Amino acid sequence: MILIFDENLSLRLPGRLADQFPSSTHVEHMGLKGHDDISLWNRAKEIKSAMIVSKDDDFRELALAFGPPPKVLMLLIGNRTTSEVERLLRQHVQQIEDFAADGESALLEICL
């Protein structure tokens, strides 16, 4: 699985989570910083096992309208530090892995 962190999340998250999610990246690393959500959605569709991680409700709507791929991991957390986001994702690793393995599910929401 490849987690793709949206602009509303720290650029440092892929590196901080590399031990658990080694193929993760950030939209900035993909050259998509400042692009609209559809650009990211379409690019992620081309990447096998891609999962967009965001706090942006627009991705929820895309996931529900079009289904996977890509999958969407919504973080319902408000403004949190990078450490808090990292901790939350680590606490839900098994749930995220199960979601990634489910071929039909499009959306996983995680909250504090």
URHUFEN-V643450 format. One record per backbone hydrogen bond with DSSP energy under -1.0 kcal/mol. CO is the residue of the C=O (numbers start at 1). NH is the residue of the N-H. Records with the same first field share a line. If there is no record, write none. Layout:
# URHUFEN-V643450
CO=NH, NH
This chain:
# URHUFEN-V643450
2=51
3=25
4=53
5=27
6=9
10=13
12=16
13=17
17=20, 21
21=24
25=5
26=30
27=32
28=31
32=35
36=40
37=41
38=42
39=43
40=44
41=45
44=47
47=50
49=2
50=71
51=4
52=73
53=6
54=75
56=59
57=61
58=62
59=63
60=64
61=65
62=66
63=67
71=52
72=108
73=54
74=110
75=77
81=85
82=86
83=87
84=88
85=89
86=90
87=91
90=93
92=96
93=97
94=98
95=99
96=100
97=101
106=72
108=74
110=76
